[in-house]
Amino acid sequence: MSETKTRTITALIVAPFVVLCFVSYESLIGLVAAVVLLASYELLNISFSKIQNGSRYYVLIGVASSVAFPVFYGLSGAREGLSFLIAIFLVNSIVGIITIADKSGVWNAVLGTNLSILYIAGCLSFFLPIYLDHGPGNALLTLSAVWIFDVFAYFTGKRYGKHKISKTFSPLKSLEGVIGGLIATFLYTVLFKLVFEFLFDIDVMSVSMAAIFSVLVAVMGTFGDIFESALKRFFKVKHSGSALPGHGGMLDRIDGLLFVTPTTYFLLQFLKF
């Protein structure tokens, strides 16, 4: 079976389940925690690759801390998360250094653990205040718009891509692909707004905001992909994992989303939607 068919089948299986998790705030917390669990495990697994002894328990601590953040953040009303984030960041750094001190790759391990908390759990948890402050429509739009951008950027770049954005870290990303993804994202966002507001009578961002949002998705989604590619190069791996057939690991699938989600929240806050 071709990679494209495998990617499509995986997406068709996973997407309905993910969308259903936006029906309630509690189910969204569960979804975020589950994604953080898989993605943080992948990141910790590759960052601990050079450490053989004493690392397994620290991996468990790192994953548990990462998953605990969105759960605590969500159940506390998404208001008390910063102090908790700083606390687990410091505790994990200290525990990591003590647990695997004098072993090769200790700093890779500490870096990977704290990245799993800040980069994965911290960024992805912004779905929760988007849902609370700006409604389920904008939360679901944030996720689905990144999917649309990724799909159309991939196929447009595959067909027309000539000008590479980063030959070193992400050689498949092209300017033509980004432009194709941007146009598709804007059209999708406007369509999503019209359909969602008609069906559920819940406001979603305006058309003018949709234009700004689409540019944000294109820029930050691309940066997110390049950043994750740089991480994999740093840890000398091709894929973060194999959780999603045709897509690689969970971290490979959400790399753009990790950059888009917090910036979308601040966009909505700044424009007072």
Contacts in CASP RR format, 6 or more apart in sequence:
PFRMAT RR
TARGET T0000
AUTHOR 0000-0000-0000
METHOD contacts of the structure
MODEL  1
MSETKTRTITALIVAPFVVLCFVSYESLIGLVAAVVLLASYELLNISFSK
IQNGSRYYVLIGVASSVAFPVFYGLSGAREGLSFLIAIFLVNSIVGIITI
ADKSGVWNAVLGTNLSILYIAGCLSFFLPIYLDHGPGNALLTLSAVWIFD
VFAYFTGKRYGKHKISKTFSPLKSLEGVIGGLIATFLYTVLFKLVFEFLF
DIDVMSVSMAAIFSVLVAVMGTFGDIFESALKRFFKVKHSGSALPGHGGM
LDRIDGLLFVTPTTYFLLQFLKF
3 246 0 8 1.000
6 245 0 8 1.000
6 246 0 8 1.000
7 245 0 8 1.000
7 246 0 8 1.000
7 247 0 8 1.000
9 245 0 8 1.000
10 244 0 8 1.000
10 245 0 8 1.000
10 246 0 8 1.000
10 247 0 8 1.000
11 147 0 8 1.000
11 247 0 8 1.000
14 244 0 8 1.000
15 147 0 8 1.000
18 31 0 8 1.000
18 143 0 8 1.000
19 140 0 8 1.000
19 144 0 8 1.000
20 27 0 8 1.000
21 27 0 8 1.000
21 28 0 8 1.000
21 30 0 8 1.000
21 31 0 8 1.000
22 28 0 8 1.000
22 31 0 8 1.000
22 131 0 8 1.000
22 136 0 8 1.000
22 137 0 8 1.000
22 139 0 8 1.000
22 140 0 8 1.000
22 143 0 8 1.000
23 136 0 8 1.000
25 74 0 8 1.000
25 128 0 8 1.000
25 131 0 8 1.000
25 132 0 8 1.000
28 127 0 8 1.000
28 128 0 8 1.000
28 131 0 8 1.000
28 139 0 8 1.000
29 70 0 8 1.000
29 71 0 8 1.000
29 74 0 8 1.000
29 75 0 8 1.000
29 128 0 8 1.000
30 70 0 8 1.000
30 71 0 8 1.000
32 70 0 8 1.000
32 124 0 8 1.000
32 125 0 8 1.000
32 127 0 8 1.000
32 128 0 8 1.000
33 67 0 8 1.000
33 70 0 8 1.000
33 71 0 8 1.000
35 124 0 8 1.000
35 250 0 8 1.000
35 254 0 8 1.000
36 66 0 8 1.000
36 67 0 8 1.000
36 69 0 8 1.000
36 70 0 8 1.000
36 120 0 8 1.000
36 121 0 8 1.000
36 124 0 8 1.000
36 125 0 8 1.000
37 63 0 8 1.000
37 66 0 8 1.000
37 67 0 8 1.000
38 243 0 8 1.000
38 249 0 8 1.000
38 250 0 8 1.000
39 116 0 8 1.000
39 120 0 8 1.000
39 124 0 8 1.000
39 240 0 8 1.000
39 249 0 8 1.000
39 250 0 8 1.000
39 251 0 8 1.000
39 254 0 8 1.000
40 62 0 8 1.000
40 63 0 8 1.000
40 66 0 8 1.000
40 67 0 8 1.000
40 116 0 8 1.000
40 117 0 8 1.000
40 120 0 8 1.000
40 121 0 8 1.000
41 59 0 8 1.000
41 63 0 8 1.000
42 240 0 8 1.000
42 241 0 8 1.000
42 243 0 8 1.000
42 249 0 8 1.000
42 250 0 8 1.000
42 251 0 8 1.000
43 112 0 8 1.000
43 115 0 8 1.000
43 116 0 8 1.000
43 119 0 8 1.000
43 120 0 8 1.000
43 231 0 8 1.000
43 240 0 8 1.000
43 251 0 8 1.000
44 59 0 8 1.000
44 62 0 8 1.000
44 63 0 8 1.000
44 109 0 8 1.000
44 112 0 8 1.000
44 113 0 8 1.000
44 116 0 8 1.000
45 59 0 8 1.000
45 241 0 8 1.000
46 232 0 8 1.000
46 235 0 8 1.000
46 237 0 8 1.000
46 240 0 8 1.000
47 108 0 8 1.000
47 109 0 8 1.000
47 111 0 8 1.000
47 112 0 8 1.000
47 113 0 8 1.000
47 115 0 8 1.000
47 235 0 8 1.000
48 55 0 8 1.000
48 58 0 8 1.000
48 59 0 8 1.000
48 108 0 8 1.000
48 109 0 8 1.000
49 235 0 8 1.000
49 237 0 8 1.000
50 104 0 8 1.000
50 105 0 8 1.000
50 108 0 8 1.000
51 100 0 8 1.000
51 103 0 8 1.000
51 104 0 8 1.000
51 105 0 8 1.000
51 106 0 8 1.000
51 108 0 8 1.000
51 109 0 8 1.000
53 103 0 8 1.000
54 99 0 8 1.000
54 100 0 8 1.000
54 103 0 8 1.000
55 99 0 8 1.000
55 100 0 8 1.000
55 103 0 8 1.000
55 109 0 8 1.000
57 99 0 8 1.000
58 95 0 8 1.000
58 96 0 8 1.000
58 99 0 8 1.000
58 100 0 8 1.000
58 109 0 8 1.000
58 113 0 8 1.000
61 92 0 8 1.000
61 95 0 8 1.000
61 96 0 8 1.000
61 113 0 8 1.000
62 92 0 8 1.000
62 113 0 8 1.000
62 116 0 8 1.000
62 117 0 8 1.000
63 116 0 8 1.000
65 88 0 8 1.000
65 91 0 8 1.000
65 92 0 8 1.000
65 113 0 8 1.000
65 116 0 8 1.000
65 117 0 8 1.000
65 121 0 8 1.000
66 116 0 8 1.000
66 117 0 8 1.000
66 120 0 8 1.000
66 121 0 8 1.000
67 121 0 8 1.000
68 88 0 8 1.000
69 81 0 8 1.000
69 84 0 8 1.000
69 85 0 8 1.000
69 88 0 8 1.000
69 117 0 8 1.000
69 121 0 8 1.000
69 122 0 8 1.000
69 125 0 8 1.000
70 121 0 8 1.000
70 122 0 8 1.000
70 124 0 8 1.000
70 125 0 8 1.000
70 128 0 8 1.000
72 80 0 8 1.000
72 81 0 8 1.000
72 84 0 8 1.000
73 80 0 8 1.000
73 81 0 8 1.000
73 84 0 8 1.000
73 85 0 8 1.000
73 125 0 8 1.000
73 128 0 8 1.000
74 125 0 8 1.000
74 128 0 8 1.000
77 128 0 8 1.000
77 132 0 8 1.000
78 125 0 8 1.000
78 128 0 8 1.000
78 129 0 8 1.000
78 132 0 8 1.000
81 125 0 8 1.000
85 117 0 8 1.000
85 118 0 8 1.000
85 121 0 8 1.000
85 122 0 8 1.000
88 117 0 8 1.000
89 114 0 8 1.000
89 117 0 8 1.000
89 118 0 8 1.000
92 110 0 8 1.000
92 113 0 8 1.000
92 114 0 8 1.000
92 117 0 8 1.000
93 110 0 8 1.000
93 113 0 8 1.000
93 114 0 8 1.000
96 106 0 8 1.000
96 109 0 8 1.000
96 110 0 8 1.000
96 113 0 8 1.000
97 106 0 8 1.000
97 110 0 8 1.000
100 106 0 8 1.000
100 109 0 8 1.000
108 235 0 8 1.000
115 231 0 8 1.000
119 258 0 8 1.000
120 251 0 8 1.000
120 258 0 8 1.000
122 262 0 8 1.000
123 258 0 8 1.000
123 259 0 8 1.000
123 261 0 8 1.000
123 262 0 8 1.000
124 254 0 8 1.000
124 257 0 8 1.000
124 258 0 8 1.000
124 261 0 8 1.000
126 261 0 8 1.000
126 262 0 8 1.000
126 264 0 8 1.000
126 265 0 8 1.000
127 139 0 8 1.000
127 142 0 8 1.000
127 143 0 8 1.000
127 261 0 8 1.000
129 265 0 8 1.000
130 138 0 8 1.000
130 139 0 8 1.000
130 142 0 8 1.000
130 261 0 8 1.000
130 264 0 8 1.000
130 265 0 8 1.000
130 268 0 8 1.000
131 139 0 8 1.000
133 265 0 8 1.000
133 268 0 8 1.000
133 269 0 8 1.000
134 265 0 8 1.000
134 268 0 8 1.000
134 273 0 8 1.000
135 202 0 8 1.000
136 202 0 8 1.000
137 196 0 8 1.000
137 200 0 8 1.000
137 202 0 8 1.000
137 204 0 8 1.000
138 204 0 8 1.000
138 205 0 8 1.000
138 264 0 8 1.000
138 268 0 8 1.000
138 273 0 8 1.000
140 196 0 8 1.000
141 189 0 8 1.000
141 192 0 8 1.000
141 193 0 8 1.000
141 196 0 8 1.000
141 204 0 8 1.000
141 205 0 8 1.000
142 257 0 8 1.000
142 260 0 8 1.000
142 261 0 8 1.000
142 264 0 8 1.000
143 257 0 8 1.000
144 188 0 8 1.000
144 192 0 8 1.000
145 185 0 8 1.000
145 188 0 8 1.000
145 189 0 8 1.000
145 192 0 8 1.000
145 213 0 8 1.000
145 214 0 8 1.000
145 217 0 8 1.000
145 260 0 8 1.000
146 217 0 8 1.000
146 221 0 8 1.000
146 256 0 8 1.000
146 257 0 8 1.000
146 260 0 8 1.000
148 181 0 8 1.000
148 184 0 8 1.000
148 185 0 8 1.000
148 188 0 8 1.000
149 181 0 8 1.000
149 182 0 8 1.000
149 184 0 8 1.000
149 185 0 8 1.000
149 217 0 8 1.000
149 218 0 8 1.000
149 221 0 8 1.000
150 256 0 8 1.000
151 184 0 8 1.000
152 177 0 8 1.000
152 180 0 8 1.000
152 181 0 8 1.000
152 183 0 8 1.000
152 184 0 8 1.000
152 185 0 8 1.000
153 173 0 8 1.000
153 177 0 8 1.000
153 178 0 8 1.000
153 180 0 8 1.000
153 181 0 8 1.000
153 218 0 8 1.000
153 222 0 8 1.000
154 177 0 8 1.000
156 176 0 8 1.000
156 177 0 8 1.000
156 179 0 8 1.000
156 180 0 8 1.000
156 181 0 8 1.000
156 184 0 8 1.000
157 172 0 8 1.000
157 174 0 8 1.000
157 176 0 8 1.000
157 177 0 8 1.000
157 180 0 8 1.000
160 174 0 8 1.000
160 176 0 8 1.000
160 177 0 8 1.000
161 174 0 8 1.000
161 175 0 8 1.000
161 176 0 8 1.000
161 177 0 8 1.000
162 174 0 8 1.000
162 176 0 8 1.000
163 174 0 8 1.000
163 175 0 8 1.000
163 176 0 8 1.000
164 171 0 8 1.000
164 173 0 8 1.000
164 174 0 8 1.000
164 175 0 8 1.000
165 173 0 8 1.000
165 174 0 8 1.000
165 175 0 8 1.000
165 178 0 8 1.000
165 222 0 8 1.000
165 226 0 8 1.000
166 173 0 8 1.000
166 226 0 8 1.000
166 229 0 8 1.000
168 233 0 8 1.000
169 226 0 8 1.000
169 229 0 8 1.000
169 230 0 8 1.000
169 233 0 8 1.000
170 225 0 8 1.000
170 226 0 8 1.000
170 229 0 8 1.000
173 222 0 8 1.000
173 225 0 8 1.000
173 226 0 8 1.000
178 218 0 8 1.000
178 222 0 8 1.000
181 218 0 8 1.000
182 214 0 8 1.000
182 215 0 8 1.000
182 217 0 8 1.000
182 218 0 8 1.000
185 214 0 8 1.000
185 217 0 8 1.000
185 218 0 8 1.000
186 210 0 8 1.000
186 211 0 8 1.000
186 214 0 8 1.000
189 205 0 8 1.000
189 210 0 8 1.000
189 213 0 8 1.000
189 214 0 8 1.000
190 207 0 8 1.000
190 210 0 8 1.000
192 204 0 8 1.000
193 204 0 8 1.000
193 205 0 8 1.000
193 206 0 8 1.000
193 207 0 8 1.000
193 210 0 8 1.000
196 202 0 8 1.000
196 204 0 8 1.000
197 203 0 8 1.000
197 204 0 8 1.000
205 213 0 8 1.000
205 268 0 8 1.000
205 273 0 8 1.000
206 273 0 8 1.000
209 267 0 8 1.000
209 271 0 8 1.000
209 273 0 8 1.000
212 267 0 8 1.000
212 271 0 8 1.000
213 264 0 8 1.000
213 267 0 8 1.000
216 260 0 8 1.000
216 263 0 8 1.000
216 264 0 8 1.000
216 267 0 8 1.000
217 260 0 8 1.000
217 264 0 8 1.000
220 256 0 8 1.000
220 259 0 8 1.000
220 260 0 8 1.000
220 263 0 8 1.000
221 255 0 8 1.000
221 256 0 8 1.000
221 257 0 8 1.000
221 259 0 8 1.000
221 260 0 8 1.000
222 256 0 8 1.000
223 256 0 8 1.000
223 259 0 8 1.000
224 255 0 8 1.000
224 256 0 8 1.000
224 258 0 8 1.000
224 259 0 8 1.000
225 255 0 8 1.000
225 256 0 8 1.000
227 255 0 8 1.000
227 259 0 8 1.000
228 240 0 8 1.000
228 251 0 8 1.000
228 252 0 8 1.000
228 255 0 8 1.000
228 256 0 8 1.000
228 258 0 8 1.000
229 255 0 8 1.000
232 238 0 8 1.000
232 239 0 8 1.000
232 240 0 8 1.000
239 248 0 8 1.000
239 249 0 8 1.000
239 252 0 8 1.000
240 248 0 8 1.000
240 249 0 8 1.000
240 250 0 8 1.000
240 251 0 8 1.000
240 252 0 8 1.000
241 248 0 8 1.000
241 249 0 8 1.000
241 250 0 8 1.000
241 251 0 8 1.000
241 252 0 8 1.000
242 248 0 8 1.000
242 249 0 8 1.000
243 249 0 8 1.000
243 250 0 8 1.000
244 250 0 8 1.000
244 252 0 8 1.000
244 253 0 8 1.000
247 253 0 8 1.000
END
